[in-house]
Amino acid sequence: MCEVIGTSYGKELEDVYEAIFRAIERGIFEFVDHLLTKCPHLLRAENRMRKNIFHFAIECRQEKVYSLNYRLDKRKRSWIGNFSDSSNNGMLHEAGMLSTLAKLDTISGAALQMQRELQWFKEVETMVFPRLREALNAEYLTPRVLFTKNHKDLVKEGERWMKETATSCTVVGALIITIMFASVFTVPGGNNGETGLPIFLSRKLFMVFIVSDAISLFSSTTSVLMFLGILTSRYAEDDFLKSLPTKMIIGLSTLFISIAAMMVAFSSALFIMIHEQLWIVIPIIFLASVPITLFIWMQFPLLVEIFISTYGSGIFDRKVKQWT
């Protein structure tokens, strides 16, 4: 196949180039990988805007195709990293452009969208020569200034998304703190009038109640503090890369723990007080757990997505086998 492409010229070669660039645009990674493996000289293919394969992969935000550059030796990778198109836009300038809405819509929340854009920019930044990080394009803008200019609206949307999420969760956390703090002083069964100690102190379920109450109180307090940290953050661009997502991860995780511990405390208190009436206790516990379960069911996927996006293996595959 490579011999056939190598002897093609004119319209035939243009068709080959068009096919590979369409595959990149649509994210058909297997086709691009197979074609480049068989025909390495296609790495120098350019489209009508003089964008090479990896330059175009950045424009289309196709991380799998872009990761193929790690199969190249350092010399070829250096050439690709310092490539410029017909508008004098280097690859880092291209990473500074805002991704298409269709690509961003697959990511939940403006804050995670901004994080993904930063991940792309930081990744391409490691590939180019240091001097090109301050290079000017046709508009006399450095890559970082171009990135800031194109992403200012996304930063504002990310800030609004973060604050709305943090505010909602802060209300929940504050309610749990109030309830758990008050329940310590109104323990099930009350206190002994002579000693002041709880009447059911010797029961194992009472210790379960106390421990779960304490866990719920401390974790919800931690959660509220994390969300307050989000609300008072400066919201610089780089904060969306690690700082803000980490605070959101800790805040949501501790909030889930506090909710679960609150349910354990509620259930143990109910068993202590009316343990002989299980036909009443079990349905009440079940009904009380429904809204909390729904809350976790709706918010837990967000927590998982933030964690994977921030501390996962990353969107780029640096461990691909080099071409020979």
C-alpha positions as CSV (number, residue, x, y, z in Angstrom):
1,M,0.0,0.0,0.0
2,C,2.8,2.4,0.9
3,E,4.4,1.8,-2.5
4,V,1.2,2.7,-4.3
5,I,0.8,5.9,-2.2
6,G,4.5,6.8,-2.7
7,T,4.1,6.7,-6.5
8,S,0.8,8.7,-6.5
9,Y,0.8,12.3,-7.5
10,G,-1.5,15.2,-8.2
11,K,-5.2,14.4,-7.6
12,E,-4.5,10.9,-6.3
13,L,-2.2,12.1,-3.6
14,E,-4.6,14.9,-2.7
15,D,-7.3,12.3,-2.2
16,V,-5.0,10.3,0.2
17,Y,-4.2,13.4,2.2
18,E,-7.9,14.4,2.3
19,A,-8.8,10.9,3.6
20,I,-6.3,11.0,6.4
21,F,-7.3,14.5,7.5
22,R,-11.0,13.6,7.5
23,A,-10.1,10.5,9.6
24,I,-8.3,12.8,12.1
25,E,-11.2,15.2,12.2
26,R,-13.7,12.4,12.9
27,G,-11.4,10.7,15.4
28,I,-11.0,7.5,13.4
29,F,-7.7,6.7,15.2
30,E,-7.3,3.1,14.0
31,F,-7.3,4.2,10.3
32,V,-4.7,7.0,11.0
33,D,-2.5,4.7,13.0
34,H,-2.6,1.9,10.4
35,L,-1.9,4.3,7.6
36,L,1.1,6.0,9.3
37,T,2.5,2.6,10.4
38,K,2.5,1.5,6.8
39,C,3.5,4.8,5.3
40,P,5.6,6.9,7.7
41,H,6.4,9.5,5.0
42,L,2.7,10.6,5.4
43,L,3.8,12.3,8.6
44,R,4.8,15.2,6.4
45,A,1.4,15.4,4.8
46,E,-0.2,18.9,5.0
47,N,-3.8,20.1,4.4
48,R,-4.7,23.2,2.5
49,M,-4.0,25.4,5.5
50,R,-0.5,23.9,5.7
51,K,-1.3,22.1,8.9
52,N,0.5,18.8,9.4
53,I,-1.2,15.7,10.9
54,F,-0.4,16.5,14.6
55,H,-1.1,20.2,14.1
56,F,-4.5,19.3,12.8
57,A,-5.0,16.8,15.7
58,I,-4.5,19.7,18.1
59,E,-7.0,21.8,16.3
60,C,-9.6,19.0,16.4
61,R,-8.6,18.0,19.9
62,Q,-8.0,14.3,19.0
63,E,-5.7,13.2,21.8
64,K,-5.3,9.6,20.5
65,V,-4.0,10.8,17.1
66,Y,-1.8,13.4,18.8
67,S,-0.3,10.7,21.1
68,L,1.2,9.0,18.0
69,N,3.9,11.6,18.1
70,Y,5.4,9.7,21.0
71,R,6.2,6.9,18.5
72,L,8.7,9.2,16.8
73,D,12.3,9.7,17.6
74,K,13.4,13.0,19.2
75,R,14.6,14.4,15.9
76,K,11.3,14.0,14.1
77,R,9.4,15.0,17.2
78,S,11.4,18.2,17.3
79,W,10.5,19.0,13.7
80,I,6.8,18.5,14.4
81,G,6.9,20.5,17.6
82,N,8.3,23.5,15.7
83,F,6.0,23.4,12.8
84,S,4.0,26.5,11.7
85,D,1.0,26.8,9.4
86,S,0.3,29.4,6.7
87,S,-0.9,31.8,9.4
88,N,2.4,31.6,11.3
89,N,0.6,29.7,14.0
90,G,2.9,27.3,15.7
91,M,1.5,24.1,17.4
92,L,1.5,25.9,20.8
93,H,-0.5,28.7,19.3
94,E,-2.9,26.2,17.9
95,A,-3.3,24.7,21.4
96,G,-4.1,28.2,22.6
97,M,-7.2,28.3,20.4
98,L,-10.5,27.5,21.9
99,S,-11.7,24.0,21.1
100,T,-14.9,23.5,19.1
101,L,-18.2,23.5,21.1
102,A,-19.0,20.0,19.8
103,K,-15.8,18.7,21.4
104,L,-16.3,20.6,24.7
105,D,-19.9,19.4,25.0
106,T,-18.7,15.9,25.7
107,I,-17.2,17.1,29.0
108,S,-19.4,17.9,32.1
109,G,-19.2,21.4,33.4
110,A,-17.3,24.5,32.2
111,A,-14.6,23.9,34.9
112,L,-13.7,20.5,33.5
113,Q,-13.8,21.9,30.0
114,M,-11.3,24.6,31.0
115,Q,-9.1,21.9,32.7
116,R,-9.1,19.9,29.4
117,E,-8.0,22.9,27.5
118,L,-5.2,23.5,30.0
119,Q,-4.1,19.9,29.7
120,W,-3.8,20.3,25.9
121,F,-1.8,23.5,26.2
122,K,0.5,22.2,28.9
123,E,1.1,19.0,26.9
124,V,2.0,20.8,23.7
125,E,4.1,23.2,25.7
126,T,6.4,20.4,26.7
127,M,7.0,19.5,23.1
128,V,8.2,22.8,21.6
129,F,11.5,24.6,22.2
130,P,11.5,27.1,25.1
131,R,12.1,30.0,22.7
132,L,8.9,29.2,20.8
133,R,6.8,29.6,24.0
134,E,7.3,33.3,23.6
135,A,7.1,33.3,19.8
136,L,4.6,35.7,18.1
137,N,2.0,34.8,15.6
138,A,0.6,36.9,12.8
139,E,-1.4,38.9,15.4
140,Y,1.8,39.5,17.5
141,L,0.5,37.3,20.3
142,T,2.5,34.8,22.3
143,P,0.8,31.4,22.8
144,R,-0.1,32.1,26.4
145,V,-1.6,35.5,25.7
146,L,-3.6,33.9,22.8
147,F,-4.8,31.2,25.2
148,T,-5.9,33.7,27.8
149,K,-7.7,35.8,25.1
150,N,-9.6,32.8,23.7
151,H,-10.5,31.3,27.0
152,K,-11.6,34.3,29.1
153,D,-15.3,33.5,28.6
154,L,-14.7,29.8,29.5
155,V,-12.9,30.9,32.7
156,K,-15.9,33.0,33.7
157,E,-18.3,30.1,32.9
158,G,-16.0,27.7,34.9
159,E,-16.0,30.1,37.8
160,R,-19.8,30.3,37.8
161,W,-20.2,26.6,37.5
162,M,-17.7,26.0,40.4
163,K,-19.4,28.5,42.7
164,E,-22.9,27.3,42.0
165,T,-21.9,23.7,42.7
166,A,-20.0,24.7,45.8
167,T,-22.9,26.9,47.1
168,S,-25.4,24.0,46.7
169,C,-23.1,21.6,48.5
170,T,-22.3,24.1,51.2
171,V,-26.0,24.3,52.1
172,V,-26.2,20.5,52.4
173,G,-23.1,20.3,54.5
174,A,-24.2,23.1,56.8
175,L,-27.5,21.4,57.4
176,I,-25.7,18.1,58.3
177,I,-23.4,20.0,60.7
178,T,-26.4,21.5,62.5
179,I,-28.2,18.2,62.8
180,M,-25.2,16.1,63.9
181,F,-24.0,18.7,66.4
182,A,-27.5,18.9,68.0
183,S,-28.0,15.2,68.1
184,V,-25.0,14.7,70.4
185,F,-26.7,16.6,73.1
186,T,-30.1,14.9,72.5
187,V,-28.9,11.3,72.5
188,P,-31.5,8.5,72.1
189,G,-33.2,7.7,75.4
190,G,-31.8,10.8,77.1
191,N,-29.4,11.0,80.1
192,N,-29.4,9.5,83.6
193,G,-30.7,12.2,86.0
194,E,-28.2,11.3,88.7
195,T,-25.0,10.6,86.7
196,G,-25.7,12.7,83.6
197,L,-24.5,9.8,81.4
198,P,-26.6,8.5,78.5
199,I,-29.0,5.8,79.5
200,F,-28.1,3.5,76.7
201,L,-24.3,4.0,77.1
202,S,-23.6,0.3,77.6
203,R,-25.3,-0.7,74.3
204,K,-23.1,-1.4,71.3
205,L,-25.6,0.4,69.0
206,F,-25.2,3.5,71.1
207,M,-21.4,3.5,70.4
208,V,-22.2,3.0,66.7
209,F,-24.5,6.1,67.0
210,I,-21.8,8.2,68.7
211,V,-19.0,7.2,66.2
212,S,-21.1,7.7,63.1
213,D,-22.4,11.0,64.4
214,A,-18.8,12.2,65.0
215,I,-17.6,11.0,61.6
216,S,-20.6,12.8,59.9
217,L,-19.9,16.0,61.9
218,F,-16.2,16.1,61.1
219,S,-16.5,15.1,57.5
220,S,-19.3,17.6,56.8
221,T,-17.2,20.4,58.5
222,T,-14.3,19.5,56.2
223,S,-16.6,19.5,53.2
224,V,-17.9,23.0,54.0
225,L,-14.4,24.3,54.5
226,M,-13.4,22.9,51.1
227,F,-16.4,24.5,49.4
228,L,-15.7,27.8,51.1
229,G,-12.2,27.5,49.7
230,I,-13.7,27.2,46.3
231,L,-16.0,30.2,46.8
232,T,-13.1,32.4,47.9
233,S,-10.6,31.2,45.2
234,R,-8.9,33.7,42.9
235,Y,-9.9,31.6,39.8
236,A,-6.7,32.1,37.9
237,E,-6.4,30.0,34.7
238,D,-4.0,27.5,36.2
239,D,-6.2,26.9,39.2
240,F,-8.5,24.9,37.0
241,L,-5.8,22.4,36.3
242,K,-5.3,21.0,39.8
243,S,-6.2,23.3,42.7
244,L,-9.9,23.8,42.1
245,P,-10.6,20.2,41.0
246,T,-8.8,18.9,44.1
247,K,-10.9,21.0,46.4
248,M,-14.0,19.8,44.6
249,I,-12.9,16.2,45.0
250,I,-12.2,16.5,48.7
251,G,-15.4,18.5,49.2
252,L,-17.7,16.0,47.4
253,S,-16.0,13.0,48.9
254,T,-16.3,14.2,52.5
255,L,-19.9,15.3,51.8
256,F,-20.7,11.7,50.7
257,I,-19.0,10.3,53.8
258,S,-21.0,12.6,56.0
259,I,-24.3,11.7,54.4
260,A,-23.6,8.0,54.7
261,A,-22.5,8.4,58.4
262,M,-25.6,10.4,59.1
263,M,-27.8,7.6,57.8
264,V,-25.9,5.1,60.0
265,A,-26.4,7.4,63.1
266,F,-30.1,7.8,62.3
267,S,-30.6,4.1,61.8
268,S,-28.8,3.1,65.0
269,A,-30.7,5.7,67.0
270,L,-34.0,4.4,65.7
271,F,-33.1,0.8,66.5
272,I,-32.1,1.8,70.1
273,M,-35.4,3.6,70.8
274,I,-37.9,1.2,69.2
275,H,-35.9,-2.0,68.5
276,E,-39.0,-4.1,69.3
277,Q,-41.0,-2.6,66.5
278,L,-39.1,-3.6,63.5
279,W,-42.1,-3.4,61.2
280,I,-42.0,0.4,61.9
281,V,-38.2,0.9,62.0
282,I,-37.3,-0.8,58.7
283,P,-39.7,1.1,56.4
284,I,-38.8,4.4,58.0
285,I,-35.1,3.8,57.5
286,F,-35.8,2.8,53.9
287,L,-37.8,5.9,53.2
288,A,-35.3,8.2,54.8
289,S,-32.5,6.8,52.7
290,V,-34.3,7.4,49.4
291,P,-33.6,11.1,49.0
292,I,-30.0,10.7,50.2
293,T,-29.4,7.8,47.8
294,L,-30.8,9.9,45.0
295,F,-28.4,12.8,45.9
296,I,-25.4,10.4,45.8
297,W,-26.6,8.8,42.6
298,M,-26.8,12.2,40.9
299,Q,-23.5,13.6,42.2
300,F,-21.2,10.6,42.4
301,P,-20.6,10.3,38.6
302,L,-19.4,13.9,38.7
303,L,-17.0,13.1,41.5
304,V,-15.6,10.1,39.5
305,E,-15.3,12.2,36.3
306,I,-13.4,15.0,38.2
307,F,-11.1,12.5,39.8
308,I,-10.3,10.6,36.6
309,S,-9.8,13.9,34.7
310,T,-7.4,15.3,37.4
311,Y,-5.5,12.2,38.7
312,G,-6.2,9.6,36.1
313,S,-3.7,8.2,33.6
314,G,-4.3,11.3,31.4
315,I,-5.7,11.9,28.0
316,F,-2.4,11.3,26.2
317,D,-0.7,7.9,25.8
318,R,3.1,8.4,26.3
319,K,3.8,4.7,26.4
320,V,3.2,3.8,22.8
321,K,5.8,1.8,21.0
322,Q,8.2,3.8,18.8
323,W,8.2,3.3,15.1
324,T,11.3,1.7,13.7
